Amino acid sequence: MTEFTSDSIGCPIADRLHLIRANIPPEVKLVAVSKYTTTDAVRAAYAAGIRNFGESRVQDSKIKQTELADLADITWHMIGSLQSNKARQAIAQFDWIHSIDRLSLAEQCDRLIQELGKSPKLLLQVKLAEDPNKSGWTEAELLADLPELKKLQNLNIVGLMSILPLGLSEAQAYEVFESVGKLAAKLRSLGWNNIQELSMGMSADYAIAVKAGATMIRVGSQIFGVAPIHNDREK
Ligand SMILES: *Cc1c(COP(=O)(O)O)cnc(C)c1O
């Protein structure tokens, strides 16, 4: 795992990005999670070559996206839990949504995509380890919902996303990440051939996630520093 030693703290964002990049294969997409940081820090990461940015609140990210409109080739990823009343805005604003975590949200997105004529790439958020604090389909729930999901022809579902519960050992984390990949393979064998992306791994566990087959990692604090508040819920 990449660990920042004390002398890397205060390092420019570019140096941190180099360290992470050096640790992951080039084909793994690095989503820089900018939810707690400033637009200046986003610009620094952009200057260092990052084009994928992740946000967890629809309204905060709107402000950022407006200020950064001159950086026209940024791909914006919605990674936070999405309330129904924010779905319209999320579809309008984001290129990817990683957090489709329930059938009712999928159905709503299907209608909105038709209406808005904009179709972001979608990931289904799964929860393959017990975690009272996170949402997402269990494997059984997702398999049960597949027939209904299949009917939603406007959705561009390209993969799975997962967030691990806190406090797992490395071996446990690897096992859970691996099970996400196995579920994706199972879905492909059932005809869901577009389920190719695995969005998994954050600052603390991205190296394990990559070993277990992640195609995209979502890294915030290891790039931008640790944020004072950790509250992903929309106000
Ligand atoms: C905040 C967040 C991240 C990034 O977390 P870090 O530990 O700061 O890297 C990744 N994924 C999701 C869903 C998040 O909400």
PDBQT file of the ligand as one rigid body, heavy atoms in Angstrom, charges set to zero:
ROOT
HETATM    1  C1  LIG A 301     -15.119  10.524   0.008  1.00  0.00    +0.000 C 
HETATM    2  C2  LIG A 301     -15.228   9.323  -0.823  1.00  0.00    +0.000 A 
HETATM    3  C3  LIG A 301     -14.086   8.737  -1.395  1.00  0.00    +0.000 A 
HETATM    4  C4  LIG A 301     -12.676   9.236  -1.145  1.00  0.00    +0.000 C 
HETATM    5  O1  LIG A 301     -12.310   8.958   0.162  1.00  0.00    +0.000 OA
HETATM    6  P1  LIG A 301     -10.786   9.124   0.665  1.00  0.00    +0.000 P 
HETATM    7  O2  LIG A 301     -10.692   8.186   1.811  1.00  0.00    +0.000 OA
HETATM    8  O3  LIG A 301     -10.628  10.539   1.053  1.00  0.00    +0.000 OA
HETATM    9  O4  LIG A 301      -9.903   8.724  -0.456  1.00  0.00    +0.000 OA
HETATM   10  C5  LIG A 301     -14.270   7.654  -2.225  1.00  0.00    +0.000 A 
HETATM   11  N1  LIG A 301     -15.503   7.139  -2.471  1.00  0.00    +0.000 NA
HETATM   12  C6  LIG A 301     -16.617   7.669  -1.931  1.00  0.00    +0.000 A 
HETATM   13  C7  LIG A 301     -17.931   7.065  -2.234  1.00  0.00    +0.000 C 
HETATM   14  C8  LIG A 301     -16.511   8.768  -1.082  1.00  0.00    +0.000 A 
HETATM   15  O5  LIG A 301     -17.623   9.284  -0.542  1.00  0.00    +0.000 OA
ENDROOT
TORSDOF 0
